[in-house]
Amino acid sequence: MNNAIKILLVLTSHGQLGKTGKPTGYYLPEVSHPAHVFAKAGYDMDIVSPKGGEAPMDPSSRDLTDPINKEFLANAKLSEKLKTTLRPDQVDPSKYAAIFFAGGHGTMWDLADNQGLQEITRKIYEQGGVVSAVCHGPAGLINVKLSNGKYLIAGKEISAFSNEEEGAAELTKVVPFLLESAIIDRGGRYSSAAPFHAYTKVSERLVTGQNPQSASLVAEEVVKLLK
């Protein structure tokens, strides 16, 4: 157990689903399940979001029949961190062995263009750390550039919520862009499984997963790389 080495969880600050009038935010199991894996492996966690403060949870993801969700929300320390997420300018990247971008549709509006988060991600990766994301979380990776000017995801195998899954959710016309298409545009080698089946890709020190079903698997692959 190495509690000095932390993992940084990234959540969206965006709580509105486009112009639908419906709420969105981060998807609870994509935070709780990875956090469960990281905690079991002995890692302490901090939480950051573009705006800092309380991150909005997608109410449709608050399933308390899921024991891991229940345990996560009952954890006083983590609950406090959810209510008081750090802003990117409050984060010292040198403290983190890995960064993990949780999904939820909110990420599609505020993660891709957040320069503070891009800089944190670049620094963690270039200091030998692991970069990871699940479902819509890879929205936070598409514009990350390394010091050599190349996109982080260029040439790497990567998965994320597929265009087919976005179609199944009937949100193709609601989201500001399609994540699978954006990854391909940036030179990422995108792949996926059948809709809503667990699927992860590990490409050097980049770990990505397709959908909520992949959240724990992504975290497990991160822990393997950190060992």
Order of alpha helices (4+ residues) and beta strands (2+ residues): beta-alpha-beta-alpha-alpha-beta-alpha-alpha-beta-beta-alpha-alpha-beta-beta-beta-alpha
